[in-house]
Amino acid sequence: MEKRDGGRSLVKVLAHFTVRDGKICACDELTQLLEGEHGDRDLGSRVSA
């Protein structure tokens, strides 16, 4: 992925979706930093303000 500062990271994302009545009602996700800065290892759990 390309970050706002122009840096790049490669992240593996595994997700399991639960669908009810044609709508996603739950998502279980696991992310793993494959390439990039060590500080980006929490990209999967960050929230932007």
C-alpha positions as semicolon CSV with decimal commas, in nm:
position;residue;x (nm);y (nm);z (nm)
1;M;0,000;0,000;0,000
2;E;0,112;0,359;-0,054
3;K;0,102;0,580;0,252
4;R;0,016;0,950;0,262
5;D;0,384;1,040;0,310
6;G;0,475;0,851;-0,009
7;G;0,623;0,551;0,176
8;R;0,517;0,199;0,091
9;S;0,435;-0,112;0,290
10;L;0,327;-0,462;0,193
11;V;0,056;-0,596;0,424
12;K;-0,111;-0,938;0,417
13;V;-0,477;-0,928;0,524
14;L;-0,688;-1,233;0,607
15;A;-1,057;-1,167;0,673
16;H;-1,356;-1,383;0,760
17;F;-1,693;-1,221;0,697
18;T;-2,024;-1,335;0,845
19;V;-2,316;-1,248;0,619
20;R;-2,680;-1,245;0,728
21;D;-2,970;-1,151;0,504
22;G;-2,726;-1,035;0,236
23;K;-2,542;-0,795;0,470
24;I;-2,206;-0,820;0,644
25;C;-2,279;-0,845;1,016
26;A;-1,930;-0,936;1,140
27;C;-1,570;-0,931;1,021
28;D;-1,274;-1,103;1,187
29;E;-0,948;-0,970;1,043
30;L;-0,579;-1,050;1,081
31;T;-0,306;-0,831;0,929
32;Q;0,066;-0,897;0,894
33;L;0,333;-0,650;0,783
34;L;0,543;-0,825;0,517
35;E;0,754;-0,527;0,403
36;G;0,789;-0,173;0,530
37;E;0,889;0,027;0,834
38;H;0,879;-0,149;1,171
39;G;0,652;0,131;1,297
40;D;0,385;0,022;1,046
41;R;0,330;-0,315;1,213
42;D;0,011;-0,179;1,375
43;L;-0,149;-0,054;1,052
44;G;-0,432;-0,306;1,084
45;S;-0,546;-0,161;1,416
46;R;-0,491;0,213;1,367
47;V;-0,781;0,455;1,356
48;S;-0,757;0,798;1,197
49;A;-0,891;1,105;1,369
